[in-house]
Amino acid sequence: MNILDKIIAHKRKEVAKLKSEISLKSLIESPAFKRDSISLRASLLHKNSSGIIAEYKRQSPSKGIINNNATIEDVTTGYLEAKVAAQSILTDFHFFGGTIVDLMQARTI
C-alpha cells in the first residue's frame, strides 16, 4: 500500500467516525454554514488572477515537519501579499499536522 492509499484509508475511517458523532442537522445549524462562500472557479478565472493555488501544510508524510517556525498567520499573509488566486489549508492532523483551527485562522486574515 502506497502513502496515498494509506491516507485515503485513514481519511475514510475518520470521516465515518465524524459522521456518526456529528449530525447533518447540527452542521446546517452551525453559524459558519450560512456564511458567504468564496468561489475557487471565480478566483482562478478572474482576469487579473495569478492562477496560483498556494498550499499550507505543517508537515509531509514523507519529509516530516516542513517549517516549525512558520505560523498560519505569517504564511497566509505572505500568500495574500503575493496575490495568489486561492489557498489550500491542510487540516488533516494524522499525516499533515494540520487542524481545523488552521483553516479558521486563515479565514480571518
C-alpha positions in Angstrom: 0.0 0.0 0.0 1.5 3.4 -1.0 1.2 6.6 1.0 -1.8 7.9 -0.9 -3.7 4.6 -0.3 -2.9 4.9 3.4 -4.1 8.5 3.5 -7.4 7.6 1.8 -8.0 4.6 4.0 -7.3 6.6 7.1 -9.5 9.5 6.0 -12.4 7.2 5.1 -12.3 5.9 8.7 -12.0 9.4 10.1 -15.0 10.7 8.1 -17.1 7.7 9.0 -16.4 8.3 12.7 -17.2 12.0 12.4 -20.5 11.3 10.6 -21.5 9.1 13.5 -20.7 11.8 16.0 -22.0 15.0 14.3 -25.4 15.1 12.7 -26.1 16.8 9.4 -28.7 18.9 11.1 -26.1 20.3 13.6 -23.8 21.2 10.7 -26.6 23.0 8.8 -27.5 24.9 12.0 -23.9 26.0 12.7 -23.0 29.7 12.3 -20.5 29.1 9.5 -23.0 27.2 7.3 -24.7 30.3 6.2 -21.6 32.4 5.5 -20.9 33.6 2.0 -18.6 31.1 0.2 -15.6 32.1 -1.9 -15.7 30.7 -5.4 -12.4 29.0 -6.4 -13.6 29.0 -10.0 -14.2 32.7 -10.0 -10.8 33.4 -8.3 -9.0 31.3 -10.9 -10.8 32.8 -13.9 -10.7 36.4 -12.8 -8.9 38.5 -15.5 -6.1 39.5 -13.0 -5.8 36.1 -11.4 -2.3 34.7 -10.9 -3.8 31.2 -11.3 -1.7 30.0 -8.3 -3.2 27.9 -5.6 -0.8 28.1 -2.6 -0.8 25.4 0.0 -0.2 25.5 3.7 0.8 22.3 5.4 2.7 21.8 8.6 4.3 18.5 7.6 4.5 16.0 4.8 4.1 12.2 5.3 7.5 11.7 3.5 9.5 14.6 4.8 8.2 15.3 8.3 8.0 18.8 9.7 8.4 21.4 7.0 9.0 24.6 9.0 8.3 24.5 12.7 8.7 28.3 13.0 6.1 29.4 10.3 2.7 30.4 11.6 -0.5 30.2 9.7 -0.8 34.0 10.0 2.6 34.7 8.5 2.2 32.2 5.7 -1.4 33.3 4.9 -0.4 37.0 4.9 2.5 36.2 2.6 0.3 34.4 0.2 -2.2 37.3 0.2 0.6 39.8 -0.4 1.8 37.6 -3.3 -1.7 37.8 -4.8 -2.3 34.0 -5.1 -5.7 33.1 -6.6 -6.5 30.8 -3.7 -5.1 29.0 -0.7 -5.3 25.4 0.3 -5.0 24.9 4.1 -4.5 21.3 5.0 -6.4 20.3 8.1 -5.5 16.7 8.3 -3.7 16.1 11.6 -2.5 12.5 11.2 -0.5 12.9 8.0 -0.1 16.7 7.6 -0.1 18.0 11.2 -3.0 20.5 10.5 -6.2 21.2 12.3 -9.5 22.9 11.6 -8.1 25.8 13.7 -5.5 26.5 10.9 -8.4 26.9 8.5 -10.4 29.1 10.8 -7.3 31.3 11.5 -6.5 31.6 7.8 -10.1 32.7 7.1 -9.7 35.7 9.5 -6.6 37.1 7.7 
